[in-house]
Structure formats: structure tokens, C-alpha cells
Amino acid sequence: MIKYIGSKRALLDPILSSVRGLLPDGGIVCDLFSGSARVGHALKGQGYRVWSNDHNAYAHTLATAYVQADRNRWADQAAVVLADLASTAPAEGWFTKTFCEDARFFHPANGARIDAMRDRIDAMGLEPELKAIALVSLMEAADRVDSTAGVHMAYMKRWADRALNPLTLRMPDLQPATEAGPCRATQGDALDIAGQFDGDLVYLDPPYNQHSYLGNYHVWESLVLWDKPETYGIANKRVDVRTRKSAFNSRPGIGPALSAVVDAIRAPNLIVSFNDEGYLSRDELERMLSARGHVQVIDIARPRYVGARIGIHNHKGKKVGAVGRLRNVEHLFVVSDRPMALPVAA
């Protein structure tokens, strides 16, 4: 899966253990801010029926492949599509000019491969789930040969070693269908989906500070939408990064926004991931969530993402800011009508 700030790869064990503690016999789970789709993918693999949602197009595409699409339905067809794409001749286009020449996120040789494959995906007229699988394969292939510290805010002064490798497609790790029923992926507002979901548990991993996921991963948004937008700045961000704002990225806005989502949830169980770098404190979150039931908290210390650990650099590669703390604490709030035995914090 793609490199992703806020990815719950290292937290999957306590998240899954908490879900199993609340729903030992399975059930229907909604991930309202699905992001990289890592949690929904893992829950589907555990047999839960999952509804993944995110308002960004690239995240919806990831969830469509990793949560909604079933391996037994699509694996053979996807293998044929990926072989077709791999044989497509490179052809420089908008992506190469924007993200390999005007900006340097990828080597131009790989940019030409991305341009050609992305055009070919549209030309093939694929069904939505199959198209999502192809797009995720291309996204992940590009991620493996990027020249960044993990986000699309800036790029390396010199090519990262991996950027010189040729882009190669791989089959995404699709999950088989679940006996509980079909899973789904939507691209909607979290508040709207919260009111629609009628299931057993909601998992919330909202944005928690000023850093916009759209701004951090604008390249994937443009790759998926393929709308070739007007861009701005050194990083060639999409112009709609300036206007597609979320209340969750605002200090005064996040409290009311999260409270409204929590109030709209009808499911009896709730798990919330949050970070101690966020705009809301642990105490504030406990007070907000306690109205829904018994609140237990797992605190997990983790290294900060690599960009924070190497310090702050300008677009010329000059260090302009010192490294702050090297670790932060991930809070996992487990809310239900009863106490439960929590997994041991790492």
C-alpha cells in the first residue's frame, strides 16, 4: 500500500483486537475516514462486512479496490488488464511535464510510463471495481519510485535511489468476499454517511491538525481523476487544494465537526483514533465520547513520520528548521456500553 501519514499499519493489531473484543461474532463496521483503506482491508480480511468512506477521490479508489472489490470476482481479469498496461509504450504527457519536469516527484522516464498507462486505463472502458484495481496498481507502482519523504508537499533535491528504478505494476492484495455480505466504498461527507450507517461499529480516524490529506497527496488525486487541473506552487498542487477545505483541519472547526459526526452515529460501538499532535486533547475527546458510553483508552507511542524526523527544508533542499520531538502518542478510544479487556499498548 502507499506511504501514508496517519496510516494505521503499525496500529492494526490493537485496532483489530478492539473490534474483535466488541464484535467477537463478526458484524458490520463502517470506516468513515478510510484514507489508505488499510483498516477496512484488514477488517474485511477478518470476515467483517465493511463500509469504507472518504471524501477524496484517491482514497475512494483505494477503498473500492481494497474493500469493495472481491478477489475471487476480479483477480483473473485484473491480471489481464495489468499485463496489457505493462506492455503499453511510454508516452510523455501532462503528468510528466507537471510532476517530473516542472516538479521532480518522479523521474521523467517513469512519468512517461505513468502517462501512457493512465491514458490506457481510460481507453479500456473498465468496470468501476476493475478500473479501481488498475488505478491502485499504478498508484502503488508510482509510490515505489517516487522521490519524496512520503508526502507531496516537496521533493528531494537529488533523485532518491528508488526514483531511478523502472516503474513496475503489481497486483494489489485483494481480499476475498466475506460470508457476511458485500462490502462497499463510498465517496461522501462523513456526517452524511454517519447518519446513513445502520450497523454494529463505527471506526473514526479523522484528520487531526492543519495538514490536509488532499494537500499531502494531491498527486494521487490528480492521477485518479485525470482531470489535468491547473496547478500552483513548487509542488504543483491542484488549485482546488486551496478551496476544498475541511473543518477537521481547523483548530476552531474540528471540535464541532467531530462532535456532530459522533452525535449522528447510531451504531452502539465506536472506536476513535487520534494523535497527541492533534487540535483536541485526550481529555477533550474523552468528555466528548463519554456521552455515548463507557470510554477506554489505549496509548501507543510511535516514531513520527520521516519528514518530521529529518527536519524542515526549503525547496532548494536547504535545512531551515530543526527537528522537534521524534515520537508521538496515538490514542485509541474504545467506546461501548460496557468495559472490555483491552489489548496491551505497544
N, C-alpha and C positions, 0 to 999 in steps of 0.2 A: 504494500500500500504506500501511498505518497507520504513524504516527510510532512509533518503537520504539527504546528504549535497547538498544544492542548489535546493532542492525540492521547487516547487512554490505553495505549498499548501496554504500558507498564502498570496500569491500574486495573486491567481486565480481571485478574483473579479476585480482588476484593469486590469489584462490581458484580461479577457473576456469582460469587458466594453469597452476596447480599440478596440478589434476585432469587437464588435458589432457597435461601432461608425464608423469604416471604412467599414464594410460589414453588414449593417442593414438588408439586404435581404438574408443573407446567402452567401455561396461561398465555394471555395476550398482553404484550408490552409495547408501549409507544416511546420512541426516542424523538423528542420534539426538536432538538438541535443536533442533527445527526452528523454534520461535519464530514469527517473522513469515512464514516459508516462503520468504523471498527467495532463499536459496541453492538450495533444492530447485527452485523455479520456474526459476531461471536454468539449473541443470543439466539440467532437462527440456528447456528451450529449446535446449540444445546437443546434444540427442539421447541423453542418458544415461537409463537406466532408474533411477528414483529411488524410494526408500522413505523417507518422512519420518515422524518420530515426535516426539511431545511429550506430556507428562502433563497439560497444561492443555487444557480443552475449547475455548477460543477459538483456541488455536494449532492444535489438531487440525482445527478448522473451516477455518482459513486454508489448511492443507496439503491438506485434502480438495478445496478449490476450485482451488488453485494448482498442486498436484502430481498428485493422483489424477484429477480430472475432466479430460476432454479437450474442447477447444474444438469440434472437429468433431462431437462427440456432443451437446453441451449448449447451444451458443450460441443457436440459434434458440428453443429452449424457454425459456431464461433470459431472452431479450429479452421474451417474452410475460409471464413472471412479473414482471419489473421494471416493465413498463408497468402491470400490474394493481396492483402495490404503490404506484406513483406516483399512482394515481388514488384511493387509499384516503383517506377523510376523516380528518383528525386527531382523536384522542380521548385526552384526558389519562388517565393511569393510574398504575401503580406506578412506572414509570421516571421520569415527570415529577415525581412527588412526591419520589422518592428522590434523583434526580440533577440536578434543575432548580430545586426549591424548598427542600428541606431542605439540599441541597448545590447548588452552582452550576456544575456541569461543562458544562451546555448551557442555552441559552435555553429557557424553557417552551414557546414555540411549536414549537421543534424537538423537544422532549421529547414533545409530543403526536403529532407525526408518527412518531417512533420507536415509541411505544406502539402506535399503530394498525397500523403496518407489521409490527411483530413479532408481534402477535396474528394478523394476516392470514397471515403465513408459516406459522404452526402450523395455521391453519384450512384451508390449501390442500392439506395432506397430500402434500407433495412427496417425491420420491425423495431419498435421502440426499445424493447429489452435487449435485442441483439445489437442495436446501434450503441446502447449504453455500454455493453461489454466491450465493443470495439473501441469506443472513446476512452474507457478506463484503461484498456491495454495501452493505448497511445499515450495517455496522460502519465501512466506509471513508467513507461519507457522513457519519456522526456524527463521525468523526475530523476531517473537514474543517471542521466548525463547532463544535469544542469550545472551551472557554475555560480551557486549561491550558498549562503549559510543556512538555507532552509526556508526562506520566505522571499517574496518577490518585491521587497522594498528596495533592494540593491543587489549588485552582483560583484563577483570577485574582480580585483584589479587585473589579475592574470588568470588565464583559464585554469580552473580546477582540473586535476588529472583526469577525473571521470568524464569531464566535458569533451575530451579528445577520443573517447570510446565511441564506436558507431552505435546509433540507436537501434535497439532490438526489441521486438514485441514478445511478450509472454502472455500466456493465458491467465486471466485473473483467477483467484482462488474462489471459485463459485461454490455456494453451499447447495446441498440437495434440498428438495422440497421437504417441508415439515408435515408430519401427520396432523398437526393442529389446524392446518389450513393455510391458504395462500398468504404470503407476506406482501407488504405494499410499501411504496415510496411515493411521497408527495412533495411538492414544492409550494409551501404555503406559509402564512404567518403563524407563528407558534400559538398566539392567543386563539386564533380561529380553530386550529387543529385541536387544541386542548379542549375546547368546548364540544368538539365532534366525537372525540375518542370515548368509547364505552368499553373499557377492558379492565384489566387487573392491576396494572402498574404503569406509571409514567416515569421515565428517566429524563432528567434535565441536566444538560451541560451547556449553559448559556454563555455567550461572551461575557467577560467579567471586568474589562477595563477599556481603555481608549483604542486599543488595537483592533481594527476592523478585519474580519476574515476575508472580506472582499478585497480590501487593500493589500492584505498579505498574500493573497492567492489570485490576483487579478489575471495572471497569465492563464490559469486553468479556466477561469470564467470565459475569457475570450476564445480559448481553444474549443470549449464545448459549444458556446453559442455560435461561433464562427461568423460573427456579425461585423468583424473588422472595424472596430469603433475608432473614433478619434481618441488620441491619447495625449497625455501631458507628463512633463517632468522627466527626470533622469531615468526613472524606472518604466516610463511609457505606460503608466496606469490608464485604464479606461476612464473616460471623462465622467462616467456615472458613479465612479467611486466617490466623487465629490457630493453627489446628491442622494445616493442610496444609503442613507444613514439609519442606524439602529439606536433605539433608546438604551439598549444594553451596553452601548459604547459610550454612554454619557453618565458622569457621576450623579447629576440630579435626576436622570431619567431611569436608571437601572432599578432602583427600589420600587417605584410604582409599576414599572413594566413587569418585573418578575412577580410582584405581588398579584397583579392582575392575572397572570398565567396560572399561578398556584391556585388562586381562587376559582378559576374556570375549570380546573381538573376535577373530574368526577370519580376517577379511579380511587380505590381505597388505599393503595400503596404508592409511595413516592420515594425516589432516590435522586438526590441532587449532588452534582459535582461542582465544586467551586475551588478557588485558588486564593491563597493568602496575599496575592498581589492584586486582588480584585477590589472593586469600589465598595463592596459590602463586607463587613466583618463577620467573623464566626458568630458572635453574639447576636448581631442583627439578623442573620439568617436563621438562627435557632428560634428567635422570637417570631419571625415571620412564619416559620414552618410549624411551630408548636400548636397553632390553631387547628391543624389538620390531624394531630395525633401525637403519639409518643415519638420523640426525636432522639436518635442515637448518632454519634459522630465518630468516624474513623479519620485519623490524621495520618497522612503519609508524606514523609519528606522525600523530595525528588530533586535531582540536578536541574537547574534552569536550562532552557533551550540554548543551543550552541551559540546563537547570535548574541545572547546576553553574556555568555561566558567569555567571549573573545573581545568584548568592549565595543565602543561606538566608533565607526569610521565614516568619513565623508565619501562622496562619490569618486574621489581620486585614490581612495584606499588609505588615506592618512587617518591615524587614530586621533579622535577628537574628544573621546570620553572614556573615563575609567570604568573598569569592571566593578559592578556592585556586588551584592551577595551572590554566591554561587549555587544556593539551594533555595527552594521554596517548599511550602506545605500545601498538599492537596487535601481538601476536606471532602469527605463523602458523608452526606447527611441521609440517614435511612429513616423514613417516616412511615409509621403504621399504627394500627390500633393496639399494638402490644409490643413489649420488649422482645428482642430476639438475640441469640448468640451471634455476635459479630465476628467476622474474620479478624485475625491478628494483623495490626498495622505493620507495614514493612519499614 
